[in-house]
C-alpha cells in the first residue's frame, strides 16, 4: 500500500457518504404513510424478491457521549412494553400488504442497545415475524449488542431464539477511554463472551472499534487492533469518530482537546488497515474487514457485495428492507420511507394508525440507475456497464447518458493509480477504495456544489 496521510489529504473533501442514493438529506416530509402503502404493494413485484427486516430498539441504560444513533434512556418498564406492542402492531400493518410467497433472508436488530431489554420481548417480535413471513432455509439473523449488558445466559437465549450473528461494540479496550465517553466496560471478559458465542454456533461475530475518541493515541489504537485480531472475530469494523456537537449535543460533554487531530486520525486509519490486512483480514468497502472465509469476503471476490443502511451484506442474503421501530428506514426498490425518530410521537402514530412514516422519497428510473452504479463502485470497486444494464432493463449507453459518464473525469484518479479502465470497464484499485466516495460522486449528475452538509471522504 502506497497510501500516505499526505495522499489522503489530497482527496479529503466533503462528499456524500452514499449509504443511500439519493442521500437521506433528500427525504421529504411530504412523503407520508398514505404514500407508503402503495409503495409496499408495488415492492411485491420489484427486485430483489427477498425480504430483509430491520428492528430498531432505541433504549439504552446509559447514553454514550460519542454515539450518534437514535437512542433514549429507559423511562419505565411500562413504556418499553408499550413500545414493543407498537412494533408488533407495525409488523401486523406492513405484513398485510406483503406477498406471502416472498421469503425473509435477513433480519437485523439495531439500536440503541437491543440486548438491554427483556429477552422475552425479543422472542415475541421474532415469533411475530415468523407468523407473518416465510423464512428462507438459512436466514441471517443478527443483533447489535453491548458487552456491558451481555451475560453468558443471554448468549444461550439469543441462540435459542434463532440468532446466528452478533455485532459487539467494543469501541476501545481502555477503561479510561470508555469512562471519557460515558460507556460501561464489558460485563464479562470478551474472551469468555467469544468462547460462548462460538459454543452456540454463531456463524458470524463482528467487533466494532472507533478511532478518534478522547484519550486515544496512535499507539493505543494499534493495541486495540492487535487485541481484536487476537480474539479472531469473523469481521472487524473501524469507525471514524465525527465530532458534530451541533447534531449530537451529548458530544459537548467530552473534552475535545484530548481527541486526536486530523493527521493522527489518518495515521490510525492507515495503521489499522495495515495491521489487519497483514493479519489475513480482507478489506471490505471503506471500513470493514473480514476473514477470507467470511461471506463478505467471498462476495467481494465474486463482485456480489452489497450495502444497505445496516451495513455491508451480500446480494444473496439482502432483500428489500422493511424497517420497524423509531427512525427505521425501509429501503424498497423504488422508495425510501423513514419512521418518526421521537419515541413518543412514534408510539402515538402507531397506536392510532399502525404506521409512523415521518418522511421518504420515491425514486425516478434515472435515480435508480445512478444508485445501482454508485453502489457497484462503492461495494465492489468495479463497473461493467453492460452487466449492470441487464437487470435495469436498459442499455449501457443509457447508463452512460444518465450518469453523465466521461472517462476524462477519471484521469486524475488514473494518474494516481487509483482507477484503471480496461475494455471500458472501470476497476478501482485497493488504494482507490480509500477514496471511493470521491470516485462515486463523478457518476452523480445531481450533486450540487454545496457540500457543507456532507462529511469528509476520509
One Martini backbone bead per residue (centre of mass of N, CA, C, O) as a GRO file, in nm:
protein
  458
    1UNK     BB    1   0.093   0.038   0.025
    2UNK     BB    2   0.098   0.401  -0.076
    3UNK     BB    3  -0.056   0.530   0.137
    4UNK     BB    4  -0.084   0.859   0.270
    5UNK     BB    5  -0.167   1.134   0.439
    6UNK     BB    6  -0.107   1.321   0.199
    7UNK     BB    7  -0.280   1.170  -0.005
    8UNK     BB    8  -0.554   1.186   0.149
    9UNK     BB    9  -0.572   1.497   0.168
   10UNK     BB   10  -0.627   1.542  -0.134
   11UNK     BB   11  -0.927   1.378  -0.090
   12UNK     BB   12  -1.035   1.541   0.176
   13UNK     BB   13  -1.357   1.577   0.108
   14UNK     BB   14  -1.677   1.680   0.082
   15UNK     BB   15  -1.895   1.394   0.070
   16UNK     BB   16  -2.096   1.164   0.014
   17UNK     BB   17  -2.169   0.849   0.153
   18UNK     BB   18  -2.377   0.658   0.003
   19UNK     BB   19  -2.586   0.479   0.165
   20UNK     BB   20  -2.766   0.639  -0.028
   21UNK     BB   21  -2.987   0.686  -0.324
   22UNK     BB   22  -3.050   0.932  -0.231
   23UNK     BB   23  -2.984   1.099   0.023
   24UNK     BB   24  -3.143   1.158   0.327
   25UNK     BB   25  -3.155   1.473   0.268
   26UNK     BB   26  -3.397   1.417   0.044
   27UNK     BB   27  -3.606   1.369   0.225
   28UNK     BB   28  -3.968   1.397   0.263
   29UNK     BB   29  -4.257   1.508   0.441
   30UNK     BB   30  -4.459   1.452   0.200
   31UNK     BB   31  -4.403   1.171   0.282
   32UNK     BB   32  -4.637   0.923   0.373
   33UNK     BB   33  -4.834   0.666   0.470
   34UNK     BB   34  -5.004   0.687   0.204
   35UNK     BB   35  -4.745   0.629   0.024
   36UNK     BB   36  -4.642   0.355   0.148
   37UNK     BB   37  -4.855   0.144   0.068
   38UNK     BB   38  -4.808   0.140  -0.243
   39UNK     BB   39  -4.505   0.066  -0.209
   40UNK     BB   40  -4.549  -0.209  -0.081
   41UNK     BB   41  -4.709  -0.335  -0.312
   42UNK     BB   42  -4.494  -0.284  -0.538
   43UNK     BB   43  -4.258  -0.458  -0.405
   44UNK     BB   44  -4.369  -0.744  -0.500
   45UNK     BB   45  -4.267  -0.664  -0.818
   46UNK     BB   46  -3.979  -0.636  -0.712
   47UNK     BB   47  -3.630  -0.592  -0.667
   48UNK     BB   48  -3.583  -0.798  -0.453
   49UNK     BB   49  -3.775  -1.058  -0.325
   50UNK     BB   50  -3.646  -1.042  -0.082
   51UNK     BB   51  -3.639  -1.015   0.282
   52UNK     BB   52  -3.564  -0.744   0.491
   53UNK     BB   53  -3.519  -0.686   0.848
   54UNK     BB   54  -3.575  -0.408   1.070
   55UNK     BB   55  -3.497  -0.353   1.425
   56UNK     BB   56  -3.568  -0.091   1.657
   57UNK     BB   57  -3.388  -0.025   1.967
   58UNK     BB   58  -3.359   0.275   2.161
   59UNK     BB   59  -3.256   0.158   2.424
   60UNK     BB   60  -3.063   0.286   2.713
   61UNK     BB   61  -2.913   0.282   3.020
   62UNK     BB   62  -2.670   0.445   2.873
   63UNK     BB   63  -2.530   0.735   2.735
   64UNK     BB   64  -2.319   0.789   2.493
   65UNK     BB   65  -2.145   1.067   2.388
   66UNK     BB   66  -2.062   0.973   2.081
   67UNK     BB   67  -2.338   0.895   1.990
   68UNK     BB   68  -2.561   0.902   1.678
   69UNK     BB   69  -2.797   0.752   1.759
   70UNK     BB   70  -3.127   0.646   1.813
   71UNK     BB   71  -3.185   0.735   2.149
   72UNK     BB   72  -3.292   0.619   2.486
   73UNK     BB   73  -3.381   0.618   2.793
   74UNK     BB   74  -3.513   0.474   3.045
   75UNK     BB   75  -3.835   0.512   3.186
   76UNK     BB   76  -4.012   0.236   3.169
   77UNK     BB   77  -4.161  -0.066   3.157
   78UNK     BB   78  -4.423   0.037   3.023
   79UNK     BB   79  -4.291   0.179   2.778
   80UNK     BB   80  -4.159  -0.069   2.655
   81UNK     BB   81  -4.415  -0.233   2.618
   82UNK     BB   82  -4.549  -0.027   2.432
   83UNK     BB   83  -4.337  -0.038   2.210
   84UNK     BB   84  -4.356  -0.337   2.141
   85UNK     BB   85  -4.654  -0.325   2.057
   86UNK     BB   86  -4.597  -0.135   1.817
   87UNK     BB   87  -4.414  -0.320   1.654
   88UNK     BB   88  -4.624  -0.542   1.622
   89UNK     BB   89  -4.833  -0.363   1.476
   90UNK     BB   90  -4.653  -0.279   1.238
   91UNK     BB   91  -4.614  -0.562   1.127
   92UNK     BB   92  -4.909  -0.617   1.072
   93UNK     BB   93  -4.954  -0.383   0.870
   94UNK     BB   94  -4.735  -0.453   0.658
   95UNK     BB   95  -4.805  -0.760   0.604
   96UNK     BB   96  -5.076  -0.710   0.448
   97UNK     BB   97  -4.886  -0.609   0.176
   98UNK     BB   98  -4.739  -0.891   0.160
   99UNK     BB   99  -4.619  -1.141  -0.006
  100UNK     BB  100  -4.625  -1.475   0.112
  101UNK     BB  101  -4.396  -1.597  -0.091
  102UNK     BB  102  -4.194  -1.443   0.039
  103UNK     BB  103  -3.854  -1.424   0.175
  104UNK     BB  104  -3.659  -1.439   0.457
  105UNK     BB  105  -3.293  -1.356   0.477
  106UNK     BB  106  -3.302  -1.095   0.682
  107UNK     BB  107  -3.206  -0.989   1.021
  108UNK     BB  108  -3.193  -0.669   1.202
  109UNK     BB  109  -3.064  -0.546   1.514
  110UNK     BB  110  -3.096  -0.219   1.652
  111UNK     BB  111  -2.965   0.104   1.788
  112UNK     BB  112  -2.910   0.116   2.065
  113UNK     BB  113  -2.985  -0.171   2.306
  114UNK     BB  114  -3.119  -0.469   2.250
  115UNK     BB  115  -2.982  -0.639   2.504
  116UNK     BB  116  -3.138  -0.455   2.743
  117UNK     BB  117  -3.384  -0.608   2.711
  118UNK     BB  118  -3.621  -0.819   2.730
  119UNK     BB  119  -3.608  -1.131   2.577
  120UNK     BB  120  -3.912  -1.175   2.542
  121UNK     BB  121  -3.946  -0.947   2.333
  122UNK     BB  122  -3.767  -1.062   2.116
  123UNK     BB  123  -3.925  -1.324   2.076
  124UNK     BB  124  -4.196  -1.194   2.007
  125UNK     BB  125  -4.103  -1.063   1.741
  126UNK     BB  126  -3.999  -1.313   1.597
  127UNK     BB  127  -4.275  -1.461   1.604
  128UNK     BB  128  -4.423  -1.251   1.435
  129UNK     BB  129  -4.255  -1.285   1.181
  130UNK     BB  130  -4.318  -1.588   1.145
  131UNK     BB  131  -4.626  -1.553   1.110
  132UNK     BB  132  -4.605  -1.361   0.834
  133UNK     BB  133  -4.333  -1.507   0.732
  134UNK     BB  134  -4.120  -1.645   0.526
  135UNK     BB  135  -3.839  -1.857   0.540
  136UNK     BB  136  -3.549  -1.934   0.477
  137UNK     BB  137  -3.320  -2.182   0.524
  138UNK     BB  138  -3.071  -1.941   0.586
  139UNK     BB  139  -3.097  -1.700   0.780
  140UNK     BB  140  -2.998  -1.382   0.875
  141UNK     BB  141  -2.949  -1.325   1.237
  142UNK     BB  142  -2.904  -1.008   1.381
  143UNK     BB  143  -2.719  -0.839   1.660
  144UNK     BB  144  -2.675  -0.569   1.862
  145UNK     BB  145  -2.417  -0.545   2.121
  146UNK     BB  146  -2.349  -0.489   2.456
  147UNK     BB  147  -2.112  -0.609   2.680
  148UNK     BB  148  -2.236  -0.469   2.940
  149UNK     BB  149  -2.526  -0.665   2.891
  150UNK     BB  150  -2.372  -0.953   2.853
  151UNK     BB  151  -2.444  -1.280   2.906
  152UNK     BB  152  -2.429  -1.615   2.890
  153UNK     BB  153  -2.739  -1.656   2.890
  154UNK     BB  154  -2.799  -1.463   2.659
  155UNK     BB  155  -2.657  -1.623   2.438
  156UNK     BB  156  -2.829  -1.875   2.463
  157UNK     BB  157  -3.098  -1.731   2.401
  158UNK     BB  158  -3.036  -1.622   2.122
  159UNK     BB  159  -2.992  -1.900   1.995
  160UNK     BB  160  -3.276  -2.012   2.060
  161UNK     BB  161  -3.429  -1.793   1.889
  162UNK     BB  162  -3.204  -1.768   1.612
  163UNK     BB  163  -2.940  -1.645   1.634
  164UNK     BB  164  -2.614  -1.608   1.421
  165UNK     BB  165  -2.547  -1.298   1.475
  166UNK     BB  166  -2.293  -1.063   1.604
  167UNK     BB  167  -2.254  -0.721   1.730
  168UNK     BB  168  -1.980  -0.558   1.898
  169UNK     BB  169  -1.918  -0.270   2.101
  170UNK     BB  170  -1.612  -0.186   2.200
  171UNK     BB  171  -1.424   0.075   2.080
  172UNK     BB  172  -1.251   0.016   2.363
  173UNK     BB  173  -1.022  -0.122   2.611
  174UNK     BB  174  -1.001   0.138   2.770
  175UNK     BB  175  -1.141   0.252   3.061
  176UNK     BB  176  -1.081   0.560   3.021
  177UNK     BB  177  -1.221   0.593   2.750
  178UNK     BB  178  -1.497   0.493   2.839
  179UNK     BB  179  -1.536   0.711   3.053
  180UNK     BB  180  -1.513   0.958   2.851
  181UNK     BB  181  -1.789   0.828   2.691
  182UNK     BB  182  -1.993   0.686   2.887
  183UNK     BB  183  -1.891   0.372   2.904
  184UNK     BB  184  -1.926   0.053   2.963
  185UNK     BB  185  -1.794  -0.226   3.041
  186UNK     BB  186  -1.766  -0.541   3.038
  187UNK     BB  187  -1.920  -0.798   3.208
  188UNK     BB  188  -1.729  -0.983   3.044
  189UNK     BB  189  -1.488  -1.125   2.911
  190UNK     BB  190  -1.442  -1.139   2.576
  191UNK     BB  191  -1.330  -1.424   2.561
  192UNK     BB  192  -1.584  -1.558   2.687
  193UNK     BB  193  -1.788  -1.455   2.486
  194UNK     BB  194  -1.665  -1.586   2.234
  195UNK     BB  195  -1.681  -1.877   2.332
  196UNK     BB  196  -1.992  -1.883   2.365
  197UNK     BB  197  -2.068  -1.816   2.076
  198UNK     BB  198  -1.926  -2.064   1.949
  199UNK     BB  199  -2.082  -2.278   2.111
  200UNK     BB  200  -2.357  -2.152   1.961
  201UNK     BB  201  -2.294  -2.122   1.645
  202UNK     BB  202  -2.189  -1.857   1.552
  203UNK     BB  203  -2.117  -1.747   1.215
  204UNK     BB  204  -2.109  -1.430   1.317
  205UNK     BB  205  -1.847  -1.209   1.433
  206UNK     BB  206  -1.854  -0.867   1.543
  207UNK     BB  207  -1.615  -0.595   1.581
  208UNK     BB  208  -1.605  -0.270   1.725
  209UNK     BB  209  -1.434   0.034   1.638
  210UNK     BB  210  -1.306   0.357   1.754
  211UNK     BB  211  -1.162   0.652   1.610
  212UNK     BB  212  -1.104   0.966   1.794
  213UNK     BB  213  -1.110   0.951   2.086
  214UNK     BB  214  -1.062   1.018   2.389
  215UNK     BB  215  -0.716   0.936   2.469
  216UNK     BB  216  -0.632   0.856   2.205
  217UNK     BB  217  -0.380   0.686   2.019
  218UNK     BB  218  -0.194   0.537   1.797
  219UNK     BB  219  -0.089   0.316   1.990
  220UNK     BB  220  -0.363   0.239   2.124
  221UNK     BB  221  -0.501   0.155   1.860
  222UNK     BB  222  -0.311  -0.072   1.787
  223UNK     BB  223  -0.380  -0.237   2.039
  224UNK     BB  224  -0.673  -0.281   1.969
  225UNK     BB  225  -0.624  -0.438   1.710
  226UNK     BB  226  -0.459  -0.670   1.833
  227UNK     BB  227  -0.684  -0.767   2.026
  228UNK     BB  228  -0.895  -0.832   1.814
  229UNK     BB  229  -0.731  -1.037   1.650
  230UNK     BB  230  -0.692  -1.236   1.890
  231UNK     BB  231  -1.012  -1.302   1.886
  232UNK     BB  232  -1.107  -1.382   1.593
  233UNK     BB  233  -1.308  -1.248   1.418
  234UNK     BB  234  -1.488  -1.230   1.127
  235UNK     BB  235  -1.527  -0.918   1.198
  236UNK     BB  236  -1.420  -0.572   1.134
  237UNK     BB  237  -1.477  -0.239   1.266
  238UNK     BB  238  -1.372   0.105   1.170
  239UNK     BB  239  -1.462   0.397   1.315
  240UNK     BB  240  -1.500   0.733   1.255
  241UNK     BB  241  -1.498   0.996   1.453
  242UNK     BB  242  -1.753   1.254   1.485
  243UNK     BB  243  -1.751   1.598   1.563
  244UNK     BB  244  -2.113   1.694   1.620
  245UNK     BB  245  -2.267   1.891   1.845
  246UNK     BB  246  -2.502   2.009   1.656
  247UNK     BB  247  -2.630   1.712   1.651
  248UNK     BB  248  -2.478   1.607   1.930
  249UNK     BB  249  -2.486   1.730   2.248
  250UNK     BB  250  -2.324   1.507   2.409
  251UNK     BB  251  -2.037   1.584   2.291
  252UNK     BB  252  -1.986   1.828   2.491
  253UNK     BB  253  -1.890   1.625   2.735
  254UNK     BB  254  -1.630   1.622   2.579
  255UNK     BB  255  -1.281   1.645   2.537
  256UNK     BB  256  -1.151   1.787   2.254
  257UNK     BB  257  -0.841   1.821   2.340
  258UNK     BB  258  -0.821   1.480   2.368
  259UNK     BB  259  -0.820   1.456   2.064
  260UNK     BB  260  -0.746   1.361   1.771
  261UNK     BB  261  -0.623   1.471   1.498
  262UNK     BB  262  -0.633   1.442   1.163
  263UNK     BB  263  -0.351   1.310   1.128
  264UNK     BB  264  -0.382   1.085   1.344
  265UNK     BB  265  -0.633   0.956   1.220
  266UNK     BB  266  -0.499   0.870   0.957
  267UNK     BB  267  -0.293   0.686   1.097
  268UNK     BB  268  -0.503   0.497   1.216
  269UNK     BB  269  -0.624   0.400   0.955
  270UNK     BB  270  -0.359   0.284   0.832
  271UNK     BB  271  -0.280   0.096   1.063
  272UNK     BB  272  -0.530  -0.081   1.063
  273UNK     BB  273  -0.505  -0.180   0.775
  274UNK     BB  274  -0.223  -0.302   0.791
  275UNK     BB  275  -0.266  -0.506   1.022
  276UNK     BB  276  -0.517  -0.661   0.911
  277UNK     BB  277  -0.409  -0.747   0.628
  278UNK     BB  278  -0.148  -0.890   0.753
  279UNK     BB  279  -0.361  -1.089   0.926
  280UNK     BB  280  -0.588  -1.180   0.683
  281UNK     BB  281  -0.767  -0.950   0.623
  282UNK     BB  282  -1.030  -0.817   0.442
  283UNK     BB  283  -1.119  -0.554   0.261
  284UNK     BB  284  -1.438  -0.379   0.310
  285UNK     BB  285  -1.456  -0.126   0.161
  286UNK     BB  286  -1.397   0.132   0.397
  287UNK     BB  287  -1.436  -0.024   0.723
  288UNK     BB  288  -1.412  -0.328   0.660
  289UNK     BB  289  -1.340  -0.665   0.792
  290UNK     BB  290  -1.250  -1.001   0.667
  291UNK     BB  291  -1.244  -1.311   0.640
  292UNK     BB  292  -1.197  -1.517   0.369
  293UNK     BB  293  -1.453  -1.706   0.473
  294UNK     BB  294  -1.639  -1.487   0.453
  295UNK     BB  295  -1.910  -1.369   0.289
  296UNK     BB  296  -1.792  -1.090   0.215
  297UNK     BB  297  -1.531  -1.188   0.078
  298UNK     BB  298  -1.666  -1.366  -0.132
  299UNK     BB  299  -1.840  -1.139  -0.257
  300UNK     BB  300  -1.611  -0.959  -0.347
  301UNK     BB  301  -1.479  -1.168  -0.555
  302UNK     BB  302  -1.779  -1.193  -0.707
  303UNK     BB  303  -1.925  -0.915  -0.714
  304UNK     BB  304  -2.167  -0.937  -0.448
  305UNK     BB  305  -2.163  -0.678  -0.306
  306UNK     BB  306  -2.344  -0.501  -0.051
  307UNK     BB  307  -2.570  -0.221   0.065
  308UNK     BB  308  -2.708  -0.081   0.361
  309UNK     BB  309  -2.803   0.072   0.652
  310UNK     BB  310  -2.669  -0.191   0.809
  311UNK     BB  311  -2.461  -0.256   0.580
  312UNK     BB  312  -2.285  -0.506   0.477
  313UNK     BB  313  -2.360  -0.740   0.209
  314UNK     BB  314  -2.528  -0.973   0.019
  315UNK     BB  315  -2.708  -1.056  -0.258
  316UNK     BB  316  -2.825  -1.317  -0.135
  317UNK     BB  317  -2.944  -1.190   0.148
  318UNK     BB  318  -3.053  -0.946   0.041
  319UNK     BB  319  -3.323  -0.714   0.051
  320UNK     BB  320  -3.584  -0.565   0.097
  321UNK     BB  321  -3.643  -0.313   0.337
  322UNK     BB  322  -3.815  -0.359   0.654
  323UNK     BB  323  -3.896  -0.121   0.898
  324UNK     BB  324  -3.890  -0.116   1.266
  325UNK     BB  325  -3.934   0.159   1.437
  326UNK     BB  326  -3.756   0.403   1.527
  327UNK     BB  327  -3.605   0.552   1.237
  328UNK     BB  328  -3.665   0.352   1.038
  329UNK     BB  329  -3.550   0.230   0.708
  330UNK     BB  330  -3.701   0.176   0.419
  331UNK     BB  331  -3.570  -0.030   0.131
  332UNK     BB  332  -3.686  -0.005  -0.162
  333UNK     BB  333  -3.653  -0.001  -0.489
  334UNK     BB  334  -3.837   0.296  -0.516
  335UNK     BB  335  -3.817   0.339  -0.186
  336UNK     BB  336  -3.819   0.562   0.092
  337UNK     BB  337  -3.885   0.508   0.458
  338UNK     BB  338  -3.924   0.703   0.755
  339UNK     BB  339  -3.947   0.705   1.077
  340UNK     BB  340  -4.005   0.826   1.359
  341UNK     BB  341  -3.783   0.931   1.614
  342UNK     BB  342  -3.981   0.985   1.825
  343UNK     BB  343  -4.110   0.792   2.062
  344UNK     BB  344  -4.392   0.925   2.122
  345UNK     BB  345  -4.478   0.970   1.827
  346UNK     BB  346  -4.462   0.679   1.739
  347UNK     BB  347  -4.667   0.560   1.935
  348UNK     BB  348  -4.910   0.735   1.854
  349UNK     BB  349  -4.917   0.654   1.553
  350UNK     BB  350  -4.946   0.348   1.582
  351UNK     BB  351  -5.200   0.344   1.762
  352UNK     BB  352  -5.373   0.493   1.537
  353UNK     BB  353  -5.256   0.340   1.238
  354UNK     BB  354  -4.971   0.145   1.221
  355UNK     BB  355  -4.809   0.404   1.133
  356UNK     BB  356  -4.475   0.623   1.114
  357UNK     BB  357  -4.426   0.830   0.889
  358UNK     BB  358  -4.206   1.110   0.823
  359UNK     BB  359  -4.036   1.024   0.558
  360UNK     BB  360  -3.938   1.039   0.198
  361UNK     BB  361  -3.878   0.853  -0.127
  362UNK     BB  362  -3.918   0.870  -0.484
  363UNK     BB  363  -3.783   0.715  -0.749
  364UNK     BB  364  -3.646   0.735  -1.036
  365UNK     BB  365  -3.511   0.571  -1.291
  366UNK     BB  366  -3.247   0.735  -1.289
  367UNK     BB  367  -3.184   0.703  -0.983
  368UNK     BB  368  -3.158   0.397  -0.988
  369UNK     BB  369  -2.917   0.387  -1.174
  370UNK     BB  370  -2.725   0.556  -1.001
  371UNK     BB  371  -2.737   0.379  -0.751
  372UNK     BB  372  -2.620   0.117  -0.880
  373UNK     BB  373  -2.351   0.237  -0.967
  374UNK     BB  374  -2.252   0.337  -0.691
  375UNK     BB  375  -2.275   0.067  -0.541
  376UNK     BB  376  -2.073  -0.090  -0.717
  377UNK     BB  377  -1.830   0.088  -0.647
  378UNK     BB  378  -1.842   0.086  -0.329
  379UNK     BB  379  -1.831  -0.236  -0.305
  380UNK     BB  380  -1.657  -0.356  -0.580
  381UNK     BB  381  -1.476  -0.167  -0.758
  382UNK     BB  382  -1.685  -0.194  -1.013
  383UNK     BB  383  -1.764  -0.143  -1.380
  384UNK     BB  384  -2.022  -0.282  -1.593
  385UNK     BB  385  -2.245  -0.166  -1.812
  386UNK     BB  386  -2.370  -0.426  -1.925
  387UNK     BB  387  -2.434  -0.577  -1.660
  388UNK     BB  388  -2.609  -0.345  -1.522
  389UNK     BB  389  -2.831  -0.319  -1.749
  390UNK     BB  390  -3.000  -0.577  -1.742
  391UNK     BB  391  -3.164  -0.543  -1.462
  392UNK     BB  392  -3.253  -0.239  -1.570
  393UNK     BB  393  -3.362  -0.240  -1.862
  394UNK     BB  394  -3.106  -0.137  -2.032
  395UNK     BB  395  -2.846   0.040  -2.160
  396UNK     BB  396  -2.527   0.138  -2.155
  397UNK     BB  397  -2.579   0.416  -2.287
  398UNK     BB  398  -2.792   0.506  -2.081
  399UNK     BB  399  -2.608   0.506  -1.836
  400UNK     BB  400  -2.402   0.707  -1.942
  401UNK     BB  401  -2.610   0.935  -1.973
  402UNK     BB  402  -2.733   0.951  -1.684
  403UNK     BB  403  -2.426   0.985  -1.544
  404UNK     BB  404  -2.229   1.153  -1.717
  405UNK     BB  405  -2.008   0.991  -1.848
  406UNK     BB  406  -1.644   1.057  -1.837
  407UNK     BB  407  -1.326   0.951  -1.863
  408UNK     BB  408  -1.185   1.226  -1.796
  409UNK     BB  409  -1.269   1.238  -1.490
  410UNK     BB  410  -1.053   0.994  -1.414
  411UNK     BB  411  -0.760   1.087  -1.463
  412UNK     BB  412  -0.651   1.157  -1.173
  413UNK     BB  413  -0.691   0.858  -1.073
  414UNK     BB  414  -0.513   0.721  -1.282
  415UNK     BB  415  -0.245   0.874  -1.217
  416UNK     BB  416  -0.267   0.757  -0.901
  417UNK     BB  417  -0.366   0.445  -0.919
  418UNK     BB  418  -0.699   0.410  -0.860
  419UNK     BB  419  -0.761   0.367  -1.173
  420UNK     BB  420  -0.900   0.147  -1.429
  421UNK     BB  421  -0.936   0.100  -1.790
  422UNK     BB  422  -1.094  -0.201  -1.918
  423UNK     BB  423  -1.289  -0.239  -2.169
  424UNK     BB  424  -1.471  -0.006  -2.023
  425UNK     BB  425  -1.387  -0.096  -1.745
  426UNK     BB  426  -1.403  -0.028  -1.397
  427UNK     BB  427  -1.116  -0.010  -1.175
  428UNK     BB  428  -1.063  -0.023  -0.835
  429UNK     BB  429  -0.827   0.007  -0.626
  430UNK     BB  430  -0.717  -0.050  -0.320
  431UNK     BB  431  -0.651   0.254  -0.276
  432UNK     BB  432  -0.920   0.369  -0.399
  433UNK     BB  433  -1.113   0.279  -0.159
  434UNK     BB  434  -1.045   0.524   0.026
  435UNK     BB  435  -1.181   0.721  -0.228
  436UNK     BB  436  -1.465   0.620  -0.350
  437UNK     BB  437  -1.647   0.865  -0.309
  438UNK     BB  438  -1.506   1.045  -0.519
  439UNK     BB  439  -1.571   0.857  -0.756
  440UNK     BB  440  -1.882   0.833  -0.731
  441UNK     BB  441  -1.952   1.141  -0.776
  442UNK     BB  442  -1.902   1.128  -1.096
  443UNK     BB  443  -2.204   0.965  -1.114
  444UNK     BB  444  -2.347   1.243  -0.997
  445UNK     BB  445  -2.552   1.473  -1.154
  446UNK     BB  446  -2.706   1.592  -0.875
  447UNK     BB  447  -2.466   1.726  -0.764
  448UNK     BB  448  -2.382   1.982  -0.579
  449UNK     BB  449  -2.170   2.242  -0.460
  450UNK     BB  450  -2.308   2.180  -0.184
  451UNK     BB  451  -2.104   2.025   0.090
  452UNK     BB  452  -2.172   2.102   0.397
  453UNK     BB  453  -2.355   1.830   0.464
  454UNK     BB  454  -2.087   1.677   0.445
  455UNK     BB  455  -1.848   1.459   0.487
  456UNK     BB  456  -1.550   1.344   0.479
  457UNK     BB  457  -1.391   1.092   0.307
  458UNK     BB  458  -1.171   1.027   0.570
   0.00000   0.00000   0.00000
